[in-house]
């Protein structure tokens, strides 16, 4: 399974042992290109009392070498609230760095590239939330963590793909507004009696998968087990063997150990899980997240060297957004 604990740190390991983690992904002749940045990042982390949080969509050269905490959005949110480090480097996208800052207001949170955004976060604004409240008074608003701090501040509670159903049902309301991912809302609605009002935001990675893709995969790879992220369209989810968050998919692979498996999600997710299970065959019809791929080892090194780019949140927005995130953590 993908680890989600600080104990996985590489800081005390020699480079040959770190390379052993990624040798099936990085050829020996290419390793020197990565080794210098990795060694310096490890040194800088110790010098500056810093940790690197890496989302499951980060490339293996980051995920398996310099990251101290890895996981899906829920795991990163939880661990960000627990870390004792003075500096947090978020190897992910901007809303994740904002969430880390919300939960660690007294710490320095850095994102290596300010342009690492998210199509879902960009699909809705705080003004949109206020209009929804006017149209649907007294209906609770559940915002996916894949949103800006300003949107979270206008919401009642946050959720992730891992706990969406639990959060929706924990509110005890007959109807909720769930945003911004339309497909996550529809897929969650199929699992609960709570009426869910959806927004029309989509993830540019997951919305591209189709039911025909699943059919083609089964025809070309007999016996393949198909796992899908709940940000995929409902017709895709209906054709799959299992649907869950990135952490849930990794957990499924580790426990069920399907001989041949495909993960309908971002490219690097399969790469990271495959390194842990060399005996399994991973079929890879992946879609790339251009925002996640803005984060690189040289940029992480630069962030630690220059302490940029620091993530800040307006205090008024931060206070209200923090309540929505903390309520999520308390409920689910």
C-alpha positions in Angstrom: 0.0 0.0 0.0 1.1 3.6 -0.5 2.4 4.8 2.8 1.0 7.8 4.6 3.3 8.2 7.6 6.3 10.5 8.3 8.4 7.4 9.1 9.1 6.8 5.4 11.6 9.7 5.3 14.7 9.1 3.2 16.8 11.6 5.2 19.0 9.1 6.9 19.4 6.7 3.9 22.4 6.6 1.6 21.7 7.3 -2.1 22.2 3.7 -3.2 19.4 2.6 -0.9 17.2 5.3 -2.1 17.9 4.4 -5.7 16.9 0.8 -4.9 13.3 2.2 -4.5 13.2 3.5 -8.0 15.6 1.3 -10.0 12.8 -0.3 -12.0 11.7 3.2 -13.0 14.9 5.1 -13.5 17.7 3.4 -15.6 21.2 3.4 -13.9 22.6 5.7 -16.6 19.9 8.3 -15.8 20.2 8.2 -12.0 23.0 10.8 -11.8 20.6 13.3 -13.3 18.4 12.9 -10.2 20.9 12.1 -7.5 22.3 15.6 -7.1 19.0 17.2 -6.5 17.8 14.4 -4.2 21.0 14.6 -2.0 20.6 18.4 -1.7 16.9 18.2 -0.9 17.6 15.7 1.9 20.3 18.0 3.3 18.1 21.0 3.1 15.2 19.3 4.8 17.4 18.5 7.8 18.9 22.0 7.9 15.6 23.8 7.7 13.4 21.3 9.7 11.3 20.7 6.6 9.1 17.9 5.3 7.9 17.2 1.8 4.3 16.2 1.4 3.7 14.4 -1.9 0.4 13.5 -3.5 -0.1 10.1 -5.1 0.1 11.8 -8.5 3.7 12.9 -8.1 6.3 11.1 -10.2 8.3 8.3 -8.6 11.5 10.3 -8.5 9.7 12.6 -6.0 7.3 10.2 -4.4 9.8 7.4 -3.6 12.9 9.5 -2.8 12.4 12.8 -1.1 8.8 12.7 0.2 8.2 12.3 4.0 4.5 12.0 3.8 2.6 10.6 0.8 -1.0 9.8 0.1 -4.3 11.1 -1.2 -5.8 14.5 -0.3 -7.4 13.2 2.9 -4.1 11.6 4.1 -2.1 14.8 3.3 -4.7 16.9 5.1 -4.5 14.7 8.2 -0.7 14.5 8.3 -0.3 18.2 7.6 -2.2 18.8 10.8 0.1 16.5 12.8 3.6 17.4 11.5 6.1 19.0 13.9 8.2 20.4 11.0 8.7 24.1 10.8 8.5 24.1 7.0 6.1 22.2 4.7 6.9 21.8 1.0 3.8 20.6 -0.8 4.5 18.5 -3.8 1.1 18.8 -5.3 -1.2 21.5 -6.5 -2.1 24.9 -5.0 -5.3 24.0 -3.2 -3.4 21.3 -1.3 -0.8 23.8 -0.2 -3.6 26.2 1.0 -5.1 23.3 3.0 -1.8 22.6 4.6 -1.5 26.3 5.5 -5.0 26.3 6.9 -4.1 23.5 9.3 -0.6 24.9 10.1 -1.1 28.7 10.3 2.1 29.2 12.3 4.3 27.3 9.8 5.9 28.1 6.5 4.2 26.3 3.6 5.9 26.3 0.2 4.7 25.3 -3.2 7.5 24.7 -5.7 5.5 26.2 -8.7 2.7 28.8 -8.3 1.2 27.6 -11.6 0.3 24.2 -10.2 -3.4 24.6 -10.3 -6.5 22.4 -10.7 -9.4 22.4 -13.2 -11.8 21.6 -10.4 -10.6 24.4 -8.1 -10.9 26.8 -11.1 -14.5 25.7 -11.9 -16.1 27.5 -8.9 -15.7 30.7 -6.9 -16.8 32.0 -3.5 -19.4 34.2 -5.3 -20.9 31.0 -6.9 -21.3 29.6 -3.4 -23.1 32.6 -2.2 -25.6 32.4 -5.1 -26.2 28.7 -4.4 -27.1 29.6 -0.8 -29.6 32.2 -2.1 -31.2 29.6 -4.4 -31.1 26.8 -1.8 -31.5 28.3 1.7 -30.7 26.0 4.6 -29.3 23.3 2.4 -25.8 22.3 3.7 -22.9 22.9 1.3 -20.2 20.2 1.0 -17.1 21.4 -0.8 -14.5 18.9 -2.2 -11.0 19.7 -0.9 -10.1 20.3 -4.5 -11.3 24.0 -4.0 -9.7 27.3 -3.1 -9.6 28.5 0.5 -12.1 31.2 -0.5 -14.6 28.5 -1.6 -14.0 26.4 1.6 -14.7 29.5 3.6 -18.2 29.8 2.2 -18.9 26.1 2.8 -20.3 24.1 5.7 -17.8 21.2 5.5 -15.3 19.8 3.2 -14.9 16.2 1.9 -12.5 14.1 -0.2 -13.2 11.3 -2.6 -12.3 8.9 0.3 -15.0 10.2 2.7 -17.6 11.9 0.5 -20.4 9.5 1.4 -19.6 9.5 5.1 -19.6 13.3 5.2 -22.8 13.7 3.3 -24.6 11.3 5.5 -23.1 12.6 8.7 -24.8 16.0 8.2 -28.2 14.4 8.8 -29.9 16.5 6.1 -32.2 15.2 3.4 -30.6 17.3 0.7 -27.0 18.7 0.4 -25.2 20.7 -2.2 -21.9 18.9 -3.2 -19.4 20.7 -5.4 -17.5 21.3 -7.6 -17.1 17.8 -9.1 -20.3 16.8 -10.9 -19.2 13.2 -11.3 -18.1 12.7 -7.7 -21.5 14.1 -6.7 -23.4 11.7 -9.0 -21.3 8.7 -8.0 -21.8 9.5 -4.3 -25.5 10.0 -4.8 -25.7 6.5 -6.2 -24.6 5.2 -2.8 -26.9 7.2 -0.5 -30.5 8.2 0.1 -29.5 11.8 0.6 -30.5 14.0 -2.3 -27.4 15.7 -3.8 -27.4 18.9 -5.8 -24.3 18.9 -8.0 -22.2 21.6 -9.7 -20.8 21.1 -13.2 -17.1 21.1 -12.5 -14.9 18.3 -13.9 -11.4 17.0 -13.4 -9.5 17.3 -16.7 -7.8 14.0 -16.0 -10.7 11.8 -15.1 -13.4 13.3 -17.3 -11.5 12.0 -20.4 -12.1 8.3 -19.5 -15.0 6.7 -21.2 -17.1 3.5 -21.0 -15.7 2.5 -24.4 -12.2 2.8 -22.9 -13.2 0.2 -20.3 -14.7 -2.1 -22.9 -11.5 -1.9 -25.0 -9.3 -2.6 -22.0 -11.3 -5.8 -21.2 -11.1 -6.9 -24.9 -7.4 -6.3 -25.3 -6.4 -7.5 -21.8 -8.5 -10.5 -20.8 -9.0 -10.9 -17.1 -7.9 -7.3 -16.3 -9.3 -5.8 -13.1 -10.4 -2.2 -13.7 -10.2 0.3 -10.8 -11.6 3.8 -11.2 -11.5 7.1 -9.3 -14.9 8.5 -8.4 -14.1 11.7 -10.4 -14.7 9.5 -13.5 -18.0 9.7 -15.3 -20.8 7.5 -13.8 -20.9 5.4 -17.0 -17.2 4.6 -16.5 -17.7 3.7 -12.8 -20.6 1.4 -13.7 -18.3 -0.7 -15.9 -15.5 -1.0 -13.4 -14.7 -3.6 -10.7 -13.9 -1.2 -8.0 -14.2 2.6 -7.4 -12.3 4.5 -4.8 -9.9 7.3 -3.9 -6.3 6.9 -4.9 -5.5 5.5 -1.4 -8.4 3.1 -1.7 -7.2 1.9 -5.1 -3.7 1.3 -3.8 -5.1 -0.5 -0.8 -7.2 -2.7 -3.1 -4.2 -3.7 -5.1 -2.2 -4.5 -2.0 -4.9 -6.7 -0.5 -6.5 -8.3 -3.6 -3.3 -8.5 -5.6 -4.9 -8.8 -9.0 -2.6 -10.4 -11.5 -3.5 -7.8 -14.2 -4.9 -4.4 -13.2 -5.6 -1.0 -14.6 -6.1 2.2 -12.6 -8.2 4.8 -14.3 -6.6 7.9 -12.8 -3.5 10.0 -13.3 -0.4 8.4 -14.9 2.0 8.5 -12.0 -0.4 6.8 -9.6 0.1 3.5 -11.5 3.9 4.1 -11.7 4.1 4.5 -7.9 2.0 1.5 -7.0 3.7 -0.7 -9.6 7.1 -0.1 -8.0 5.7 -1.6 -4.8 4.2 -4.7 -6.6 6.7 -5.9 -9.2 4.9 -9.2 -9.6 1.7 -7.6 -10.8 1.0 -6.5 -14.4 -0.2 -2.9 -14.6 -2.0 -1.8 -17.8 -1.5 1.9 -18.3 -4.0 3.9 -20.4 -3.2 6.9 -18.3 -4.2 10.6 -18.5 -1.6 13.1 -17.4 -2.3 16.0 -15.0 -0.3 18.9 -16.4 -0.5 20.8 -13.1 0.9 18.0 -11.0 3.8 17.6 -13.5 4.8 21.2 -12.9 6.4 20.0 -9.6 9.9 18.6 -10.2 12.9 17.7 -8.1 14.8 20.9 -9.2 11.8 23.0 -8.2 11.6 21.4 -4.8 15.3 22.0 -4.3 14.9 25.6 -5.4 11.9 26.0 -3.0 14.0 24.9 0.0 17.0 27.0 -1.1 15.1 30.2 -1.5 12.1 29.5 0.7 9.7 30.2 -2.1 6.9 30.2 -3.0 5.3 30.8 0.3 1.6 30.2 0.5 -0.5 32.6 2.5 -4.3 32.9 3.1 -6.2 36.0 4.2 -6.8 35.6 7.9 -10.6 36.1 7.7 -10.9 33.6 4.9 -8.5 31.2 6.6 -10.5 31.2 9.9 -13.7 30.2 8.1 -12.1 27.8 5.7 -10.2 26.1 8.5 -13.5 25.3 10.3 -14.8 23.5 7.1 -11.6 21.4 6.9 -11.5 20.7 10.6 -15.2 19.7 10.6 -14.4 17.2 7.8 -11.5 15.8 9.8 -13.8 15.4 12.9 -16.6 13.7 10.9 -14.6 11.5 8.6 
